[in-house]
Amino acid sequence: MTTVLIADDQPLQRFGSRMLLESQDDMTVVGEAANGREAVRLAAELHPDVVLMDIRMPGLDGIEATRRITAAGDRTRILIVTTFDLDEYAYAGLRAGASGFLVKDAQPEELLAGIRAVATGDAVVAPSLTRRLLDAYVHHLPTDPARETPPGEDPRLAPLTDREREILTVIGQGWTNTEIATRLHLAESTVKTHVGRILAKTGSRDRIQAVILAYDTKLVQPS
């Protein structure tokens, strides 16, 4: 059973999300938060599998709430909810530790699939969409010290083998596991093993965080 905390300042939005989620046999809503501070508090108390996190909330916004929840080191994963036009803060939310993002007017089946994906550690966003999001909004972020190092020399990459660096690079370019296997002439099971090792060695929570790492370390440059 996947447990979900809904964080949204709109009562009707929370109600609609609760009704949808609780219609599923494999999901249950354990709490609702109307602002970021409440979301942080309830996440610490309830330890939900997933927090459905709105970005714009009064007081503490969804980005800072995401940062605080993920910094606590709990197993809770964050699914950011953003506007249809890809809110410029979505990328900052991903960097804060969110595991993915959905648009607010996503179809019910998309929302449910996204929650299930995040709960199991998978990326919510299709790789091509992830690439476009990062390309579009990377310039909105403050300069990161990692960006001052030459490409490929960031210490976070030190534990990786040459093959793992290669695979991290193409993950950042939006390749799926199937594409990696085909183009690099590897078995897909081997690719999955490499991806798992990359996540473990770099401390990335999931594939989206690995994409962000590829940008941060300049393995991939915004187009």
The 8 nearest C-alpha neighbors of each residue, nearest first, counted from 0:
[[1, 25, 26, 2, 27, 24, 48, 3],
 [2, 0, 26, 25, 48, 27, 3, 118],
 [1, 3, 47, 27, 48, 28, 26, 29],
 [4, 2, 28, 49, 47, 50, 29, 48],
 [3, 5, 50, 30, 31, 29, 28, 47],
 [6, 4, 31, 51, 50, 32, 7, 3],
 [7, 5, 32, 52, 31, 33, 51, 38],
 [8, 6, 33, 53, 9, 13, 32, 5],
 [7, 9, 33, 56, 34, 10, 6, 32],
 [8, 10, 12, 7, 11, 13, 33, 14],
 [11, 9, 13, 12, 14, 8, 7, 33],
 [10, 12, 14, 13, 9, 15, 16, 8],
 [13, 11, 15, 9, 10, 14, 16, 7],
 [14, 12, 10, 16, 11, 15, 17, 7],
 [13, 15, 11, 17, 12, 16, 10, 18],
 [16, 14, 12, 18, 17, 13, 11, 19],
 [15, 17, 13, 19, 14, 18, 20, 12],
 [16, 18, 14, 20, 19, 15, 21, 13],
 [19, 17, 15, 21, 16, 20, 14, 22],
 [20, 18, 16, 22, 17, 21, 15, 23],
 [21, 19, 17, 22, 23, 18, 26, 16],
 [20, 22, 23, 18, 27, 19, 17, 26],
 [21, 23, 19, 20, 18, 24, 26, 17],
 [24, 22, 21, 25, 26, 20, 19, 27],
 [23, 25, 26, 22, 21, 0, 27, 20],
 [24, 26, 0, 23, 1, 27, 21, 2],
 [27, 25, 1, 0, 23, 24, 2, 20],
 [26, 28, 2, 21, 3, 29, 1, 20],
 [29, 27, 3, 30, 2, 4, 17, 21],
 [30, 28, 4, 3, 2, 27, 47, 45],
 [29, 31, 4, 28, 5, 32, 41, 3],
 [32, 30, 5, 4, 6, 33, 13, 29],
 [31, 33, 6, 38, 37, 34, 5, 7],
 [32, 34, 8, 7, 6, 37, 31, 35],
 [35, 33, 56, 37, 32, 36, 57, 8],
 [34, 36, 59, 38, 64, 60, 37, 61],
 [37, 35, 39, 38, 34, 59, 40, 64],
 [36, 38, 40, 32, 35, 39, 34, 41],
 [37, 39, 35, 32, 41, 36, 40, 6],
 [40, 38, 36, 42, 37, 41, 68, 64],
 [41, 39, 37, 43, 38, 42, 36, 44],
 [40, 42, 44, 38, 43, 39, 45, 37],
 [41, 43, 46, 39, 45, 44, 40, 38],
 [44, 42, 40, 41, 46, 45, 39, 68],
 [45, 43, 41, 42, 46, 40, 39, 47],
 [44, 46, 42, 47, 41, 43, 29, 30],
 [47, 45, 42, 43, 44, 75, 48, 73],
 [48, 46, 2, 49, 3, 45, 75, 4],
 [47, 49, 75, 2, 118, 1, 3, 76],
 [50, 48, 76, 3, 47, 75, 77, 118],
 [51, 49, 4, 77, 52, 3, 5, 78],
 [50, 52, 5, 78, 6, 4, 79, 77],
 [53, 51, 79, 6, 50, 80, 78, 61],
 [52, 54, 80, 7, 61, 55, 6, 79],
 [55, 53, 61, 60, 62, 56, 52, 80],
 [54, 56, 60, 53, 61, 57, 8, 7],
 [55, 57, 60, 34, 8, 54, 61, 35],
 [58, 56, 34, 59, 60, 55, 35, 8],
 [59, 57, 60, 56, 34, 35, 36, 55],
 [58, 60, 35, 36, 57, 63, 64, 34],
 [61, 59, 56, 35, 62, 55, 63, 54],
 [60, 62, 54, 64, 63, 53, 35, 65],
 [61, 63, 92, 65, 64, 60, 54, 66],
 [62, 64, 66, 65, 61, 60, 67, 59],
 [63, 65, 61, 35, 67, 62, 66, 39],
 [66, 64, 62, 68, 63, 67, 61, 69],
 [65, 67, 95, 63, 64, 69, 68, 70],
 [68, 66, 70, 64, 65, 69, 63, 71],
 [67, 69, 65, 71, 70, 66, 39, 64],
 [68, 70, 71, 66, 67, 72, 96, 65],
 [71, 69, 67, 72, 68, 66, 73, 96],
 [72, 70, 69, 68, 73, 67, 43, 66],
 [73, 71, 70, 69, 74, 68, 75, 67],
 [72, 74, 75, 71, 69, 46, 68, 70],
 [73, 75, 76, 72, 48, 46, 47, 69],
 [76, 74, 48, 73, 49, 47, 46, 77],
 [77, 75, 49, 48, 98, 50, 74, 117],
 [76, 78, 97, 50, 98, 49, 79, 51],
 [77, 79, 51, 99, 100, 98, 52, 97],
 [80, 78, 100, 52, 53, 99, 77, 51],
 [81, 79, 53, 101, 100, 102, 103, 52],
 [80, 82, 102, 103, 86, 101, 85, 79],
 [83, 81, 102, 84, 103, 86, 85, 80],
 [82, 84, 102, 85, 103, 81, 104, 86],
 [83, 85, 82, 86, 102, 81, 87, 103],
 [86, 84, 83, 82, 87, 81, 89, 102],
 [85, 87, 88, 82, 89, 81, 84, 83],
 [88, 86, 89, 136, 85, 90, 139, 91],
 [87, 89, 91, 86, 90, 92, 54, 62],
 [90, 88, 92, 91, 87, 86, 93, 81],
 [91, 89, 93, 92, 88, 94, 136, 133],
 [92, 90, 94, 88, 93, 89, 95, 62],
 [91, 93, 62, 95, 89, 90, 94, 97],
 [94, 92, 97, 90, 95, 96, 91, 89],
 [95, 93, 91, 96, 92, 90, 97, 211],
 [94, 96, 66, 92, 93, 97, 65, 91],
 [97, 95, 94, 93, 69, 66, 98, 65],
 [98, 96, 93, 77, 99, 92, 78, 95],
 [99, 97, 77, 78, 76, 117, 207, 96],
 [100, 98, 123, 78, 97, 79, 122, 124],
 [99, 101, 79, 78, 80, 123, 124, 81],
 [102, 100, 80, 81, 79, 103, 105, 99],
 [101, 103, 81, 83, 82, 105, 104, 80],
 [104, 102, 82, 105, 81, 80, 101, 83],
 [103, 105, 102, 106, 83, 82, 101, 107],
 [106, 104, 102, 103, 109, 110, 107, 101],
 [105, 107, 109, 108, 104, 110, 111, 103],
 [108, 106, 110, 109, 111, 105, 19, 112],
 [107, 109, 111, 110, 106, 112, 105, 113],
 [110, 108, 112, 106, 107, 111, 113, 105],
 [111, 109, 113, 107, 108, 112, 114, 105],
 [110, 112, 108, 114, 113, 109, 107, 115],
 [111, 113, 109, 115, 110, 114, 108, 116],
 [114, 112, 110, 116, 123, 111, 115, 109],
 [113, 115, 111, 117, 116, 112, 118, 110],
 [116, 114, 118, 112, 113, 117, 111, 119],
 [117, 115, 121, 113, 119, 114, 118, 123],
 [116, 118, 120, 114, 121, 119, 115, 113],
 [117, 119, 115, 116, 120, 48, 114, 49],
 [120, 118, 116, 117, 121, 115, 114, 122],
 [121, 119, 117, 118, 205, 116, 122, 204],
 [122, 120, 116, 117, 119, 205, 123, 206],
 [123, 121, 124, 206, 207, 99, 117, 116],
 [124, 122, 99, 113, 116, 117, 121, 100],
 [125, 123, 122, 129, 126, 99, 128, 100],
 [124, 126, 128, 127, 129, 123, 122, 173],
 [127, 125, 173, 129, 128, 124, 130, 174],
 [128, 126, 130, 173, 129, 125, 131, 174],
 [129, 127, 131, 125, 130, 126, 132, 124],
 [128, 130, 126, 132, 127, 131, 124, 133],
 [131, 129, 127, 133, 128, 132, 173, 134],
 [130, 132, 134, 128, 133, 129, 135, 127],
 [133, 131, 129, 135, 130, 134, 128, 136],
 [132, 134, 130, 136, 137, 135, 131, 129],
 [133, 135, 221, 131, 132, 136, 137, 130],
 [136, 134, 132, 133, 131, 137, 138, 221],
 [135, 137, 138, 133, 139, 134, 87, 132],
 [136, 138, 133, 139, 134, 140, 135, 90],
 [137, 139, 136, 140, 135, 141, 134, 221],
 [140, 138, 136, 137, 141, 87, 88, 91],
 [141, 139, 138, 137, 142, 91, 136, 143],
 [142, 140, 143, 139, 138, 137, 144, 91],
 [141, 143, 140, 144, 146, 145, 147, 138],
 [142, 144, 145, 146, 141, 147, 215, 140],
 [145, 143, 146, 147, 142, 148, 215, 141],
 [146, 144, 147, 143, 148, 216, 215, 153],
 [145, 147, 144, 143, 148, 215, 216, 217],
 [146, 148, 145, 144, 149, 143, 142, 150],
 [147, 149, 146, 145, 153, 152, 150, 216],
 [150, 148, 152, 151, 147, 153, 217, 146],
 [151, 149, 217, 152, 218, 216, 148, 153],
 [150, 152, 218, 153, 216, 149, 217, 156],
 [153, 151, 149, 150, 154, 148, 156, 216],
 [152, 154, 155, 216, 156, 151, 148, 145],
 [155, 153, 157, 156, 152, 158, 151, 216],
 [156, 154, 153, 157, 201, 158, 216, 152],
 [155, 157, 154, 159, 158, 153, 152, 151],
 [156, 158, 154, 159, 155, 153, 152, 160],
 [159, 157, 156, 200, 160, 155, 201, 154],
 [160, 158, 157, 163, 156, 164, 161, 197],
 [159, 161, 163, 162, 164, 158, 157, 165],
 [162, 160, 164, 163, 165, 159, 166, 158],
 [161, 163, 165, 160, 164, 166, 159, 193],
 [162, 164, 166, 160, 165, 161, 159, 167],
 [165, 163, 167, 161, 162, 166, 159, 168],
 [164, 166, 162, 168, 163, 167, 161, 169],
 [165, 167, 163, 169, 168, 164, 170, 162],
 [168, 166, 170, 164, 165, 169, 163, 171],
 [169, 167, 171, 165, 166, 170, 218, 164],
 [168, 170, 172, 171, 166, 167, 174, 173],
 [171, 169, 167, 174, 173, 172, 168, 166],
 [170, 172, 210, 168, 169, 173, 213, 219],
 [173, 171, 169, 170, 174, 168, 130, 219],
 [172, 174, 126, 127, 170, 171, 130, 169],
 [175, 173, 170, 169, 178, 172, 179, 126],
 [174, 176, 178, 177, 179, 173, 126, 170],
 [177, 175, 179, 178, 180, 190, 187, 174],
 [176, 178, 180, 175, 179, 181, 187, 174],
 [179, 177, 181, 175, 180, 176, 174, 182],
 [178, 180, 176, 182, 177, 181, 183, 174],
 [179, 181, 185, 177, 187, 178, 184, 183],
 [182, 180, 178, 184, 179, 183, 177, 185],
 [181, 183, 179, 184, 180, 178, 185, 177],
 [184, 182, 180, 185, 181, 179, 178, 166],
 [185, 183, 181, 180, 182, 186, 179, 187],
 [186, 184, 180, 183, 187, 189, 181, 190],
 [185, 187, 189, 188, 180, 190, 184, 181],
 [186, 188, 190, 180, 189, 177, 185, 191],
 [187, 189, 191, 186, 190, 192, 185, 180],
 [190, 188, 192, 186, 187, 191, 193, 185],
 [189, 191, 187, 193, 192, 188, 194, 180],
 [192, 190, 194, 188, 189, 193, 195, 187],
 [191, 193, 189, 195, 190, 194, 196, 188],
 [194, 192, 190, 196, 195, 191, 197, 189],
 [195, 193, 197, 191, 196, 192, 190, 198],
 [194, 196, 192, 198, 193, 197, 191, 199],
 [197, 195, 199, 193, 194, 198, 200, 192],
 [196, 198, 194, 200, 195, 199, 201, 193],
 [199, 197, 203, 195, 196, 201, 200, 202],
 [198, 200, 196, 202, 197, 201, 195, 203],
 [201, 199, 197, 202, 198, 196, 158, 159],
 [202, 200, 203, 198, 199, 197, 155, 156],
 [201, 203, 199, 200, 198, 204, 197, 209],
 [204, 202, 198, 208, 201, 205, 209, 199],
 [203, 205, 208, 202, 198, 206, 98, 120],
 [206, 204, 208, 203, 207, 120, 121, 209],
 [205, 207, 209, 208, 122, 210, 121, 204],
 [206, 208, 210, 209, 205, 122, 98, 211],
 [207, 209, 211, 210, 203, 206, 205, 204],
 [210, 208, 212, 206, 207, 211, 203, 213],
 [211, 209, 171, 207, 213, 208, 212, 170],
 [210, 212, 208, 214, 209, 213, 215, 207],
 [213, 211, 215, 209, 214, 210, 216, 208],
 [212, 214, 210, 218, 211, 216, 171, 215],
 [215, 213, 217, 219, 211, 212, 216, 218],
 [214, 216, 212, 217, 213, 146, 145, 211],
 [215, 217, 213, 214, 218, 153, 212, 145],
 [218, 216, 150, 219, 214, 215, 220, 213],
 [217, 219, 213, 216, 168, 151, 150, 214],
 [220, 218, 217, 214, 213, 171, 168, 221],
 [219, 221, 217, 222, 214, 218, 134, 213],
 [222, 220, 134, 219, 137, 133, 214, 135],
 [221, 134, 220, 135, 219, 131, 130, 133]]
